[in-house]
Amino acid sequence: MQIGMIGLGKMGQNMARRLLKGRHKVAVYDRSPEKVKETAAFGAKGASTLEELVGLLTPPRAVWIMVPAGKPVDDTIQALMGLLKKGDTIIDGGNSHYKDDQRHEMELRPLGLNYMDAGVSGGIWGLKEGYCLMIGGDRKLFRRLEPIFKTLAPPEGYLHCGRVSAGHFVKMVHNGIEYGMMQAYGEGFALIKASEYGEALDFSKLARLWNRGSVIRSWLLELVEDAFKKDRNLSLIEGYVEDSGEGRWTVEAAIEAGVPMPVIASSLFQRFGSRGLGTFSSKLQAALRQEFGGHAVKKKR
């Protein structure tokens, strides 16, 4: 199939490369000409403007947006509204708020433009392992674009979650769960470190052990192992844990729905607290965010 990719950051460029490996025809645009040039070297058609990108695609066009949530997404969609034609489709694959999806669909529908939202999980490992995709939008449109989703995802790694905004809602909750899991791992290793047994234990080996048949095994625990291999005591980083928004939105949605969410809410507040305390638990969570998403960590001076 043919698709346009807007935004060639840590995930967008790798997604374009995975699509190219799957023999799709990919046109790309980014504000950075260097990023466009890099991706074109893998076989994509590079565009220097959005207008040029749209011109490289054959109707009915599909354009995938991978830019930061909020104003960057709004501005990009606003620009595309004047360039795309009836029957074309915009897919927002970033971490937008699900209520923004509902607004975007209402803006695009009178113009005859289709809109889909795709929650994407996989971080910087997605090029090799594939991306877990949670997709919202019209089911017939989903079926038409399914070859794109199938290429981006690992086997059984994509799902039509429902109407527009369902994909980003499910991805939001996914990230909230991630917060809670990371908090639990961080607290557990912090307790062991503070105990009389902590000094003698190799935490990378312990994480590896727990991934061999244990009920708490997970990919996150594999990344815990990697983080401790690189820095046995996480002494090179600050225990400063950022939050990118989805955890806050998950707690807000829980409040609106009246659903108790003590673990995820607590993990969010612990991230706020990490920005002054720098505990060992926070160090591990910061290290995990770097391992799966390439997120920057604060280095000790």
NORUR-V908706 format. One record per pair of residues at least 24 apart in sequence whose ideal C-beta (glycine too) atoms are under 6 Angstrom apart, sorted by the first residue. I is the first residue (numbers start at 0). J is the second residue. Records with the same first field share a line. If there is no record, write none. Layout:
I: J + J
This chain:
0: 146 + 147
1: 56
2: 61 + 63 + 147
3: 52 + 56 + 62
4: 63
5: 64
6: 65 + 66
7: 34 + 38
9: 123 + 293
10: 65
11: 65
12: 38
13: 125 + 126
15: 43
16: 41 + 126
17: 126 + 151
18: 150
21: 150
26: 52 + 55 + 56
28: 52
49: 78
50: 82
53: 82
59: 86 + 87
60: 87
61: 88 + 144
62: 89
63: 90 + 92
64: 91
65: 92 + 93
66: 93
68: 93 + 94 + 95
76: 103
83: 112
85: 111
87: 112
88: 113
89: 114
90: 115 + 117
91: 116
92: 117 + 119
95: 167
96: 248
97: 164 + 167 + 168
100: 163 + 164 + 167
101: 164
104: 163
113: 140
114: 163
116: 166 + 167
117: 166
118: 166 + 167 + 169 + 170
122: 291 + 292
123: 293
129: 153 + 156
131: 156
132: 157
133: 160 + 166 + 169 + 170
134: 159 + 166
135: 160 + 161 + 163 + 164 + 165 + 166
136: 163
171: 245 + 248 + 249
172: 249
174: 245
175: 246 + 249 + 263
178: 246 + 263 + 266
179: 262 + 263 + 266
180: 219
181: 284 + 287
182: 266 + 269
185: 280 + 283 + 284
186: 280
188: 283
189: 279 + 280
192: 279
202: 227
203: 227 + 228
222: 287 + 290 + 291
225: 290
226: 286 + 290
233: 282 + 286
235: 299
236: 282 + 285 + 296
237: 277 + 297
238: 273 + 277 + 278 + 281 + 282
239: 273 + 274 + 297
240: 270 + 273 + 281 + 284 + 285
242: 270
